[in-house]
Amino acid sequence: MKNRIKALVALVLISSLQLKADEGMWMPLLLKKYNYEKMKAMGLKLTPEQLYDVNNSSLKDAIVWFNGGCTGEIISDQGLVLTNHHCGYDAIASLSTPQDNILDNGFWAKSFAEERPKPGMWVSIVQRMDDVTDKVMSQLQGVAEKDRPAKLQAIYKQLTDEAVKGTHYEAQVREMFKGNAYYLFVFEKFTDIRLVGTPPQSIGKFGGDPDNWVWPRHTGDFSMFRIYAGKDGKPAKYSADNVPYKPKHSLPVSIKGIKDGDYAMVYGFPGRTNRYEFSNGIQLAQDKVNPTIVALRDIRLKAWKEVMDKSEADRLLLSGTYASIANYWKYFIGQTEQLKRLKVYEGKVADEKKFTDWAKGKGEFETVLPNVQKAYDAYIPFALQRTYLSEGLFGIGISGIAFSMYGYETAKDTASANKVIAMANQNIDAFYEEFFAAADEKIMRQILLMYYNNIPKEQQAPYMATILKKGKTPEEAINKFAAEVYAKSLFANKEKFKAFLAKPNAKSIAKDPAYAMVKSFYENYLNNYKPKVDEFNAAVAKEGRAYVKGLMEMNPTKTFYPDANSSLRLTYGSVQGYEPKDAVKYDYITTLDGVVEKHNPKDFEFNAPQRLLDLYNAKNFGQYALPNGKLPVAFITNNDITGGNSGSPVINGEGQLIGLAFDGNWEAMSGDIVFDEKYKRTINVDIRYVLFLIDKYGQAENIINEMKIVR
């Protein structure tokens, strides 16, 4: 018996070590148990405790969750944070004016006093994570599936309240393995965040949309901020008296260089993956949902681009939103293309066939896939309702403004109505800052026509009938309606809306054409389709939980990792080039030579600044050059990342910063659903390019002097 147990343990260990090192976004708490030996064999020189420790300084203390959508790393003992340029883009754009255009010109604070506060920004640092699976599961016993979401929220509140009681910390509970495990994360959140430095966007966004999601890359995608705290070192609201934060750990910065095959790990907060998705979901995404999202976003992007091309001030106003919409517009194009090219659907079908064969006669597992098929069969006929609401109707600017009054018109008491009015007064400037009526009217016309053509007539909002009465053809009717909305609606003009808020009246709201449209579309979804969507989600969640549990029982020697869900993760791999197609081979590194080769003064996306070209021509690269005299710009690794990892540190085997992750590659855009070991790459800014730009381009030696640079 003892020998059998030893053999089983050995088999589990061998299976764990045979996992591809580049696959998986692993929880730092579990690295010692599941991954450490493999990491060590690949080149890691640190102990497990140096990666993650609750009681002592470790790498985790230098990793920050940046504003909820990105990652940053602390690189000095004075709270200096490095992240991507695109992560700081909104802040940089909002701090820019035509008179002080730091988005286009760049900015380098030469002292603490010159750093620029940005209200609304925050970073959080994980203090600890705990496995609370047993505590959660014990309270879910006997709970009906329909009541599970509400019960989980109550359990989460109880556990987080207990975790932070008597402290200034915040906490979250995150579901893992589709509800088969639960972990508690405790954070320290800082809200006084100030801009320290940024290259001009002609460097930070070099290559723009054409190069987005593409290798080779030549983008200096970084920006720098500083965390400020009260004099006691704890989080505090913005104050001139606040002081730079003293972190428990900051990353040393290596300029020793990298070579093909070097160990590399990425530490950060990856957003969402769905690696355990059913084949039904993949087919729906690639055939219907993704193409619809792309088409709806394309309408907005084209209308906004016309506005941005006419005015520098308007370009600055819309830059952040435009970049955000464009980023995932291209992402969904790429994901669809790669899902088909890599035959991901067919691979999932094959996996499910194996599961079906294994599950025969095994109770709850035998019915999983038949139940999933039944759920999708019922859902697919109205699957685009939610997409057209979120990406379509609420992609129209005036719809969002009008919908802000829904709570007022439907309020049950005066106090509730007054809260809505107060909130609208508070947000009115933000509402209209990025609102351009002529562009918005174009967007409305095209989105409504697309809705009319693609949503079955019996599923359309009742107000569509009112719109269609305005013309002989659907297109004529929609155009006339849109013209009427922007001529008559109180929401089409900031001053009209202000006047209304001064003397609000429910009758005026009810008869407003923009509001009537929004209300009809929203309530059509709310009353007729949301219950069905909720039913579908509950069914798929239940079967997904059983499916993952079954996969674990079916493969008892395999070490599984949970999907990314914006919780702290570490992924490890190596610096590595790849061959995307026949007769094409990509090197692992790019240099400033590539920037000069791509430079085109007539193309905004590729117009490198003259100062950078002058430094190149003078070969003034300082200590940051390669042995061959060239300046490194970016490199690739085979680390497993996703959205949310933007800005994550790329760390060598000694725990030193060698770059920061900022993108994935086109050939592996299906990575959120399936990991492809042949093509998956992470695109990173080389830290030597970052330092060169701060030092030689920005002449901000004060920032360089803050860091611990390892030569």
C-alpha positions in Angstrom: 0.0 0.0 0.0 2.8 2.5 0.9 4.6 1.7 -2.4 1.3 2.4 -4.3 0.9 5.8 -2.5 4.5 6.7 -3.3 4.1 5.7 -6.9 0.9 7.9 -7.2 2.7 10.9 -5.6 5.6 10.4 -8.0 3.2 10.3 -10.9 1.5 13.5 -9.9 4.8 15.3 -9.5 6.1 14.0 -12.9 2.9 15.1 -14.6 3.2 18.6 -13.0 6.8 19.0 -14.1 5.9 18.0 -17.7 3.4 20.8 -18.0 4.5 23.4 -20.6 6.2 26.1 -18.6 4.7 28.8 -20.8 1.0 27.8 -20.1 -1.0 28.9 -17.1 -1.6 32.0 -15.0 -0.7 30.6 -11.6 -1.7 31.8 -8.1 1.4 33.0 -6.2 0.1 31.3 -3.0 0.4 27.9 -4.7 3.6 28.2 -6.6 5.7 26.4 -4.0 3.3 23.5 -4.1 2.8 23.1 -7.9 5.4 25.0 -9.9 8.6 25.9 -8.1 10.7 22.9 -9.1 9.9 23.5 -12.8 10.6 27.2 -12.5 13.9 26.5 -10.8 14.9 24.0 -13.5 14.2 26.7 -16.1 16.4 29.3 -14.4 14.7 30.8 -11.4 17.2 31.8 -8.7 14.7 33.0 -6.0 13.1 31.0 -3.2 9.3 30.5 -3.1 9.2 33.0 -0.2 10.9 35.6 -2.3 8.1 35.3 -4.8 5.2 35.4 -2.4 5.3 35.9 1.4 2.7 37.3 3.7 4.9 38.2 6.6 8.1 39.3 4.9 9.0 41.5 1.9 8.6 39.6 -1.4 8.1 40.3 -5.1 4.3 40.5 -4.6 4.7 43.7 -2.6 6.1 45.5 -5.7 3.1 44.6 -8.0 0.2 47.0 -8.1 -3.3 46.6 -9.6 -3.4 49.8 -11.6 -6.8 51.5 -11.8 -8.6 48.2 -12.1 -7.7 47.4 -15.7 -3.9 47.2 -15.8 -0.8 46.3 -13.7 2.1 48.4 -12.6 5.3 47.7 -10.7 7.1 49.8 -8.0 10.6 50.5 -9.1 12.0 52.7 -6.3 11.8 53.1 -2.6 9.8 56.3 -3.1 6.7 54.7 -4.6 7.7 55.2 -8.3 5.3 53.1 -10.4 6.0 52.0 -14.0 3.2 50.9 -16.2 2.2 51.1 -19.9 1.6 54.3 -21.8 -1.8 53.0 -22.8 -2.6 52.3 -19.2 -1.9 55.9 -18.3 -3.4 57.2 -21.5 -6.6 58.6 -20.1 -4.8 60.4 -17.3 -2.2 61.8 -19.7 -4.9 63.0 -22.2 -7.1 64.5 -19.6 -4.1 66.4 -18.1 -3.3 67.8 -21.6 -4.6 71.0 -23.2 -3.7 72.6 -26.6 -1.6 75.0 -24.6 0.1 72.3 -22.5 -0.1 69.2 -24.7 1.8 66.6 -22.7 0.1 63.8 -24.7 1.9 64.9 -27.9 5.0 66.5 -26.3 5.7 64.2 -23.4 6.3 65.1 -19.8 9.1 64.6 -17.2 8.8 65.9 -13.7 12.2 67.1 -12.5 11.0 67.2 -8.9 8.2 65.9 -6.7 6.7 69.4 -6.8 6.2 69.1 -10.6 4.3 65.8 -10.5 0.7 66.1 -11.6 -2.2 64.7 -9.5 -4.9 62.9 -11.4 -8.2 62.6 -9.4 -9.9 59.2 -9.7 -6.8 57.1 -10.1 -5.9 54.4 -7.7 -3.6 51.4 -7.2 -4.0 48.4 -4.9 -1.4 46.1 -3.5 -2.2 42.6 -2.3 -1.4 42.0 1.3 -2.4 38.3 1.4 -4.6 35.7 -0.2 -6.4 32.9 1.6 -8.2 29.7 0.4 -11.8 30.1 1.7 -13.3 27.3 -0.4 -14.5 25.3 2.6 -16.1 28.3 4.2 -18.0 29.2 1.0 -19.0 25.6 0.1 -20.3 24.8 3.6 -22.8 27.7 3.3 -23.9 26.7 -0.3 -25.1 23.3 0.6 -28.8 22.9 -0.2 -29.0 26.3 -1.9 -31.0 26.2 -5.2 -29.1 27.2 -8.3 -31.3 30.2 -8.9 -30.5 31.5 -5.4 -26.8 30.8 -5.7 -25.6 34.2 -7.0 -27.4 36.1 -4.2 -26.2 33.7 -1.6 -22.6 34.0 -2.8 -22.8 37.8 -2.5 -23.9 37.4 1.1 -21.1 35.0 1.8 -18.5 37.3 0.1 -19.7 40.2 2.2 -19.4 38.2 5.4 -15.9 37.0 4.6 -14.6 40.3 3.4 -16.0 42.2 6.4 -14.3 39.7 8.8 -11.0 40.0 6.9 -10.7 43.8 7.1 -12.4 44.5 10.4 -10.4 47.0 12.4 -8.1 47.8 9.4 -7.9 50.2 6.5 -7.7 47.4 4.0 -10.2 46.2 1.4 -11.0 42.7 0.4 -12.5 40.6 -2.4 -13.5 37.0 -2.8 -12.8 35.5 -6.2 -14.4 32.4 -7.7 -11.9 29.9 -9.2 -12.4 26.9 -11.5 -15.9 28.0 -12.4 -17.1 27.7 -8.8 -15.1 24.7 -7.5 -12.8 26.9 -5.4 -12.8 30.4 -3.7 -10.0 32.7 -2.6 -10.0 35.8 -0.5 -7.7 38.7 -1.5 -6.9 41.5 1.0 -5.6 44.8 -0.6 -4.2 48.1 0.5 -5.6 50.8 -1.8 -4.0 54.2 -2.5 -5.8 57.1 -4.2 -3.3 59.9 -4.3 -1.5 59.0 -7.6 0.5 61.5 -9.6 1.9 61.5 -13.1 5.7 61.5 -13.1 6.7 60.9 -16.7 5.5 59.9 -20.1 7.1 59.9 -23.6 5.1 61.7 -26.3 2.5 59.4 -27.8 4.5 59.4 -31.0 6.8 57.1 -29.0 4.3 55.6 -26.4 1.9 54.7 -29.2 4.3 54.4 -32.1 2.7 52.1 -34.7 -0.8 52.9 -33.5 -3.6 50.8 -34.8 -1.7 49.2 -37.7 0.9 47.7 -35.3 -1.5 46.9 -32.5 -1.4 43.2 -31.6 1.5 42.7 -34.1 5.1 41.6 -33.9 7.7 42.9 -34.7 6.9 46.0 -32.6 8.7 49.2 -31.9 6.6 51.0 -29.3 7.9 52.7 -26.2 4.7 51.8 -24.3 5.3 53.1 -20.8 4.4 55.8 -18.4 5.3 56.6 -14.8 3.3 57.5 -11.7 4.0 57.9 -8.0 2.0 56.6 -5.1 1.6 59.2 -2.3 0.5 58.4 1.3 -0.1 60.2 4.5 2.8 60.9 6.8 2.0 57.6 8.6 2.6 55.7 5.4 -1.1 54.7 5.0 -3.4 55.6 2.2 -4.8 59.1 2.3 -6.9 61.4 0.1 -4.9 63.9 -2.0 -3.1 66.5 0.0 -0.1 68.7 -0.6 1.2 67.3 2.8 1.2 63.7 1.5 4.6 62.1 1.0 5.9 59.5 -1.4 4.9 55.9 -0.4 7.6 53.7 1.1 7.0 50.2 -0.3 7.8 46.9 1.3 9.7 45.9 -1.9 10.7 47.6 -5.1 12.1 45.9 -8.2 15.7 46.3 -9.0 16.2 47.2 -12.7 18.6 45.1 -14.8 20.4 46.5 -17.8 22.6 43.4 -18.1 20.6 42.4 -21.2 18.7 39.3 -22.4 19.2 36.5 -24.8 17.1 33.9 -26.5 16.1 31.2 -24.0 16.5 33.3 -20.9 14.1 32.7 -18.0 11.3 35.3 -17.7 8.2 35.6 -15.5 5.3 38.0 -15.7 3.6 39.1 -12.4 0.3 40.9 -12.6 -3.5 41.1 -12.7 -4.6 39.3 -15.9 -8.3 40.2 -16.7 -10.4 37.4 -18.1 -9.8 34.1 -19.8 -12.3 31.3 -20.6 -10.1 28.3 -21.1 -12.8 25.9 -20.0 -15.4 27.3 -22.5 -17.7 24.9 -24.2 -17.5 24.4 -28.0 -21.0 25.9 -28.3 -19.7 29.2 -26.8 -16.8 29.3 -29.2 -19.0 28.7 -32.3 -21.4 31.5 -31.1 -18.5 33.9 -30.5 -16.8 33.4 -33.9 -19.9 33.2 -36.0 -22.2 35.8 -34.4 -21.1 37.8 -31.4 -17.6 38.9 -32.4 -18.5 40.0 -35.9 -21.4 42.0 -34.5 -19.2 43.8 -31.9 -16.6 44.6 -34.6 -19.3 46.1 -36.9 -20.9 48.2 -34.1 -17.6 49.5 -32.9 -16.5 50.3 -36.4 -19.4 52.7 -36.8 -18.3 54.7 -33.7 -14.6 54.7 -34.6 -15.3 56.1 -38.1 -17.5 58.9 -36.9 -15.2 59.9 -34.1 -12.1 59.8 -36.4 -13.8 62.5 -38.6 -14.2 64.7 -35.5 -10.6 64.1 -34.3 -9.1 64.9 -37.7 -10.7 68.4 -37.7 -9.5 69.7 -34.3 -6.5 69.2 -32.1 -8.6 70.0 -28.9 -11.2 67.4 -29.9 -8.6 64.9 -30.8 -7.2 65.2 -27.2 -10.7 64.9 -25.7 -11.5 61.7 -27.7 -8.1 60.1 -27.8 -8.5 58.0 -24.7 -12.0 56.7 -25.5 -11.1 56.1 -29.1 -8.0 54.1 -28.2 -9.9 52.0 -25.8 -12.7 51.2 -28.3 -10.2 50.6 -31.2 -8.0 48.3 -29.1 -10.8 45.7 -28.6 -12.3 46.3 -32.0 -9.1 44.9 -33.5 -8.9 42.3 -30.7 -12.3 40.7 -31.7 -11.2 40.7 -35.4 -8.0 38.9 -34.5 -9.7 36.5 -32.0 -12.2 35.4 -34.6 -9.6 34.9 -37.3 -7.3 32.8 -35.0 -10.2 30.7 -33.6 -10.9 29.7 -37.1 -7.3 29.3 -38.3 -6.3 27.2 -35.3 -9.5 25.2 -35.4 -10.2 25.8 -31.8 -13.9 24.8 -32.1 -12.9 21.5 -33.6 -10.4 20.9 -30.8 -13.0 21.6 -28.1 -15.4 19.2 -29.8 -12.8 16.5 -29.7 -12.1 17.2 -26.0 -15.9 17.0 -25.2 -16.1 13.7 -27.1 -13.5 12.3 -24.7 -15.4 13.7 -21.7 -18.6 12.2 -23.0 -17.0 8.8 -23.3 -15.5 9.1 -19.8 -18.8 10.4 -18.2 -21.0 7.5 -19.2 -22.7 6.1 -16.1 -21.2 8.8 -13.9 -24.2 10.6 -12.5 -24.0 14.4 -12.7 -21.2 14.3 -15.3 -23.2 12.3 -17.9 -25.8 15.0 -18.4 -23.4 18.0 -18.5 -22.9 18.3 -22.3 -26.5 17.4 -23.3 -27.7 20.1 -20.9 -25.3 22.6 -22.3 -26.5 21.9 -25.8 -30.1 22.3 -24.7 -29.2 25.7 -23.1 -27.5 27.0 -26.2 -30.3 25.8 -28.5 -32.7 27.9 -26.5 -30.4 30.9 -26.2 -29.0 31.3 -29.7 -32.1 32.8 -31.3 -31.8 35.9 -29.1 -28.1 35.8 -28.3 -27.4 39.2 -30.0 -30.0 41.1 -27.9 -27.4 41.9 -25.2 -24.7 42.8 -27.7 -27.0 45.2 -29.5 -28.0 46.8 -26.2 -24.5 47.2 -24.8 -22.4 47.8 -27.9 -25.2 49.2 -30.1 -27.8 51.3 -28.2 -25.4 52.4 -25.5 -22.7 53.0 -28.1 -24.8 56.1 -29.0 -23.7 59.0 -26.8 -27.2 60.6 -26.4 -28.6 57.2 -25.3 -26.3 57.1 -22.3 -27.1 60.7 -21.4 -30.9 60.1 -21.8 -30.7 56.8 -19.8 -29.3 58.7 -16.8 -32.9 60.0 -16.3 -34.4 56.5 -16.2 -34.2 56.4 -12.5 -35.8 59.8 -12.2 -38.8 58.9 -14.4 -39.4 55.6 -12.7 -38.6 56.8 -9.1 -41.1 55.7 -6.5 -40.5 58.6 -4.2 -39.2 62.2 -4.2 -36.0 61.4 -2.4 -35.0 58.8 -5.0 -35.8 61.2 -7.9 -33.8 64.0 -6.3 -30.7 61.7 -6.0 -30.9 61.1 -9.7 -31.0 64.8 -10.5 -28.1 65.5 -8.1 -26.0 62.8 -9.8 -26.8 64.2 -13.2 -25.8 67.7 -12.1 -22.6 66.3 -10.8 -21.8 64.5 -14.0 -23.1 66.9 -16.6 -19.7 68.2 -17.7 -18.3 64.7 -18.1 -21.5 63.7 -20.0 -20.9 66.4 -22.7 -17.1 66.6 -22.8 -16.9 63.8 -25.4 -20.4 64.4 -26.9 -20.4 65.7 -30.6 -23.9 65.9 -31.8 -23.2 65.6 -35.6 -21.0 62.5 -35.1 -23.4 61.0 -32.7 -26.3 61.5 -35.2 -24.3 59.5 -37.8 -23.7 56.8 -35.2 -27.4 56.6 -34.3 -28.5 56.3 -37.9 -26.1 53.4 -38.7 -26.6 51.5 -35.5 -30.4 51.7 -35.7 -30.4 50.5 -39.3 -28.1 47.7 -38.4 -30.4 46.7 -35.5 -33.4 46.8 -37.8 -31.7 44.6 -40.4 -30.2 42.0 -38.0 -32.6 41.6 -35.0 -35.7 39.5 -35.9 -38.7 41.8 -36.3 -40.6 40.0 -33.5 -37.7 40.7 -31.1 -37.3 44.4 -31.8 -38.2 47.1 -29.3 -41.8 48.4 -29.7 -40.4 51.9 -30.4 -38.9 50.7 -33.7 -42.5 50.8 -35.1 -42.8 54.5 -34.1 -39.5 55.2 -35.8 -40.4 53.3 -39.0 -43.6 55.4 -39.5 -41.4 58.4 -40.3 -40.4 57.3 -43.8 -41.2 55.2 -46.8 -38.2 53.0 -46.3 -36.5 51.9 -43.0 -33.4 53.9 -43.9 -35.4 57.1 -44.7 -37.4 56.7 -41.5 -34.4 56.2 -39.3 -32.6 59.2 -40.8 -35.6 61.4 -40.2 -35.9 60.1 -36.6 -32.2 60.8 -35.9 -32.5 64.3 -37.3 -35.5 64.9 -35.1 -33.7 63.6 -32.0 -30.7 65.9 -32.3 -33.0 68.9 -33.2 -35.5 68.5 -30.5 -34.2 66.3 -27.6 -33.3 68.1 -24.4 -30.4 65.7 -24.2 -28.8 66.9 -27.5 -27.6 70.1 -25.9 -25.8 70.7 -22.6 -27.7 74.0 -21.9 -31.1 72.4 -22.6 -30.3 69.6 -20.2 -29.0 72.0 -17.6 -32.2 74.0 -17.8 -34.2 70.8 -17.4 -32.2 69.8 -14.3 -32.9 73.2 -12.8 -36.7 72.5 -13.1 -37.1 68.7 -13.6 -40.3 67.4 -15.0 -41.2 63.7 -15.5 -43.6 64.6 -18.4 -40.8 66.3 -20.3 -38.7 63.2 -19.9 -41.4 60.8 -21.0 -42.1 62.6 -24.3 -38.5 63.2 -25.3 -37.7 61.2 -28.4 -34.2 60.1 -27.2 -35.5 59.0 -23.9 -38.5 57.3 -25.3 -36.2 55.3 -27.6 -33.8 54.3 -24.8 -36.6 53.3 -22.5 -38.3 51.2 -25.0 -35.1 49.4 -26.1 -33.9 48.9 -22.5 -37.3 47.6 -21.2 -37.7 45.3 -24.2 -34.4 43.6 -23.1 -35.2 43.9 -19.4 -38.7 42.4 -19.6 -38.4 40.0 -22.5 -34.8 38.8 -22.7 -32.9 39.4 -19.5 -34.9 36.6 -17.7 -33.9 34.2 -20.5 -30.3 35.4 -20.5 -30.2 34.9 -16.7 -31.7 31.5 -17.1 -29.1 30.6 -19.8 -26.2 31.9 -17.7 -27.3 30.0 -14.6 -27.6 26.7 -16.6 -24.2 27.1 -18.2 -22.6 28.1 -14.9 -24.0 25.0 -13.2 -22.9 22.7 -16.0 -19.5 24.5 -16.3 -18.9 23.9 -12.6 -19.6 20.2 -13.1 -17.6 20.0 -16.3 -14.4 21.4 -14.6 -14.9 19.1 -11.6 -15.3 16.2 -14.0 -12.2 17.2 -16.0 -10.2 17.1 -12.7 -11.6 13.6 -11.9 -11.0 12.5 -15.4 -7.3 13.7 -15.3 -6.3 13.0 -11.6 -2.5 13.5 -12.3 -2.8 16.8 -14.1 -2.2 20.1 -12.4 -4.9 22.5 -13.4 -4.8 26.3 -13.2 -7.8 28.6 -12.8 -9.0 31.1 -15.4 -7.7 34.6 -15.1 -10.2 36.9 -13.2 -8.2 40.1 -12.4 -6.6 38.4 -9.4 -2.9 38.3 -8.8 -1.1 35.7 -10.9 2.4 34.7 -12.1 3.3 33.1 -15.4 6.7 31.8 -16.3 8.5 31.0 -19.5 11.4 32.2 -21.6 12.6 34.8 -24.1 11.8 33.2 -27.4 11.2 34.0 -31.1 8.8 32.1 -33.3 7.9 31.2 -36.9 4.4 32.4 -37.7 4.2 30.9 -41.1 6.2 29.1 -43.8 9.5 30.8 -44.6 9.0 33.5 -42.0 11.0 33.6 -38.8 10.7 36.3 -36.1 13.7 37.2 -33.9 13.1 37.7 -30.2 14.2 41.4 -30.1 13.7 44.7 -32.0 15.9 47.8 -32.1 15.6 51.5 -32.7 16.7 50.8 -36.3 13.2 49.5 -36.8 11.6 52.7 -35.6 13.7 54.6 -38.1 12.8 52.2 -40.9 9.1 52.6 -40.1 9.3 56.4 -39.6 6.9 58.3 -41.9 6.4 62.0 -41.3 3.2 61.9 -43.4 1.6 59.2 -41.2 0.6 60.2 -37.7 0.9 56.6 -36.4 4.5 56.3 -37.6 5.9 59.8 -37.2 8.8 59.5 -34.8 9.8 62.7 -33.0 12.8 64.6 -34.4 14.6 64.4 -31.0 14.5 60.6 -31.1 15.8 60.6 -34.7 18.6 63.0 -33.7 19.7 60.7 -30.8 19.6 57.8 -33.2 21.8 59.5 -35.8 24.3 60.5 -33.1 24.1 56.9 -31.7 23.8 58.6 -28.3 22.5 55.5 -26.5 24.7 55.6 -23.4 24.9 52.5 -21.3 21.7 51.1 -22.7 23.0 49.9 -26.1 23.6 46.3 -27.2 27.1 45.0 -27.7 26.7 45.6 -31.4 25.9 49.3 -30.7 22.2 49.1 -31.5 19.5 50.2 -29.0 17.0 47.5 -27.9 13.3 48.5 -28.1 11.1 45.4 -27.5 11.4 41.7 -27.0 9.1 38.7 -26.9 8.6 35.8 -24.4 6.3 32.8 -24.4 4.6 33.9 -21.2 0.8 33.3 -20.9 -0.9 36.6 -20.4 -4.1 38.4 -21.3 -5.8 41.8 -20.9 -5.1 43.3 -17.5 -1.4 42.2 -17.7 -0.7 45.4 -19.6 2.1 47.1 -17.6 3.1 43.9 -15.8 6.8 43.6 -15.0 8.8 41.0 -16.9 11.2 39.7 -14.3 14.4 37.6 -14.8 15.5 34.6 -12.6 17.1 36.9 -10.1 14.0 39.0 -9.5 15.1 41.9 -11.5 13.0 44.0 -14.0 14.0 43.4 -17.6 10.9 44.9 -19.3 7.1 45.4 -19.1 4.4 43.5 -21.0 2.1 45.5 -23.2 0.6 43.3 -25.9 0.0 39.9 -27.4 0.7 38.7 -30.9 -1.8 38.4 -33.8 -1.1 34.7 -34.4 -2.4 33.8 -30.9 -5.4 36.1 -30.5 -7.5 33.2 -29.5 -5.4 32.9 -26.3 -8.2 33.8 -23.9 -10.0 30.6 -24.9 -7.1 28.3 -25.7 -3.4 28.4 -25.2 -1.3 27.7 -28.3 2.3 26.7 -27.3 3.6 27.2 -30.8 2.4 30.8 -31.5 1.6 32.4 -28.1 3.9 35.3 -27.3 4.0 38.3 -25.0 5.3 41.6 -26.5 7.4 43.6 -24.0 9.1 46.9 -23.9 12.8 46.4 -23.1 13.7 48.2 -19.9 16.8 49.5 -21.5 14.6 51.5 -24.0 12.6 52.8 -21.2 15.7 54.0 -19.3 17.2 55.5 -22.5 14.0 57.5 -23.1 13.9 58.8 -19.5 17.6 59.6 -19.4 18.7 60.6 -22.9 15.4 61.7 -24.5 13.6 63.2 -21.4 16.8 64.3 -19.6 15.2 63.3 -16.3 18.3 62.0 -14.5 16.5 62.5 -11.2 14.1 59.7 -12.1 17.0 57.4 -13.2 18.8 58.1 -9.9 15.8 56.8 -7.9 16.1 53.3 -9.2 18.4 50.5 -8.2 20.0 49.7 -11.6 21.9 46.4 -11.9 24.6 46.4 -14.5 
